[in-house]
Amino acid sequence: MKRFFLFYMILLLASHVCAFGTNNVTISNKSSKGNLSVKLNIKINNGKSTHLLSATLYDNSSSRALVALIQAGDVTINMHDYSNFEKVGELPKTLPRNDTPTDTDAGDLILYLGKSFVIYYDKNSWNFTPLGKIDNVSKNELKSILGTGNVTAVLSIKE
């Protein structure tokens, strides 16, 4: 009986580990599978110029909640630089989290702790919620657009 119970517990644990591993979203997803059908516009004002960027959003509850928030009206975020690899600012409300170990790169859009919207222009690794990726912009272009100081980002749905 003890052996059966031990076998059952190992089987149960293994099934939970396998199920957990299949639900993670990775930001290395290059295909359209796993992306939302809407596009995100990000208008960046760095104090000197304004740039309009487009982003592809990943299909997870966090991105869907962000879209719902923006559909109620454009979202303006005051963003500041953090550690010379990201711009970060607070969203008007907390969104659901889908944290997963993530290696970021330039152009990645991340939700941090459910309330911070982050645009990466360099690399980092941590447990984040991937939201999406800015389309067709190089690391150097993005660093130039974001500049060295604070920026204002206005999020809207691309029509």
Secondary structure as the mmCIF struct_conf table of DSSP 4:
data_model
#
loop_
_struct_conf.conf_type_id
_struct_conf.id
_struct_conf.beg_label_comp_id
_struct_conf.beg_label_asym_id
_struct_conf.beg_label_seq_id
_struct_conf.end_label_comp_id
_struct_conf.end_label_asym_id
_struct_conf.end_label_seq_id
HELX_RH_AL_P HELX_RH_AL_P1 LYS A 2 THR A 22
BEND BEND1 ASN A 23 ASN A 23
TURN_TY1_P TURN_TY1_P1 ILE A 27 SER A 28
BEND BEND2 SER A 31 SER A 32
TURN_TY1_P TURN_TY1_P2 LYS A 33 GLY A 34
STRN STRN1 ASN A 35 ASN A 45
BEND BEND3 GLY A 47 LYS A 48
STRN STRN2 THR A 50 TYR A 58
BEND BEND4 ASP A 59 ASN A 60
HELX_RH_AL_P HELX_RH_AL_P2 SER A 61 GLN A 71
TURN_TY1_P TURN_TY1_P3 ALA A 72 ALA A 72
BEND BEND5 GLY A 73 GLY A 73
STRN STRN3 VAL A 75 TYR A 82
TURN_TY1_P TURN_TY1_P4 SER A 83 PHE A 85
STRN STRN4 GLU A 86 GLU A 90
BEND BEND6 PRO A 92 LYS A 93
STRN STRN5 THR A 100 THR A 104
TURN_TY1_P TURN_TY1_P5 ALA A 106 GLY A 107
STRN STRN6 ASP A 108 TYR A 112
TURN_TY1_P TURN_TY1_P6 LEU A 113 LYS A 115
STRN STRN7 SER A 116 TYR A 120
BEND BEND7 TYR A 121 ASP A 122
STRN STRN8 ASN A 124 ILE A 134
BEND BEND8 ASP A 135 ASN A 136
HELX_RH_AL_P HELX_RH_AL_P3 LYS A 139 LEU A 146
BEND BEND9 THR A 148 GLY A 149
STRN STRN9 VAL A 151 ILE A 157
#
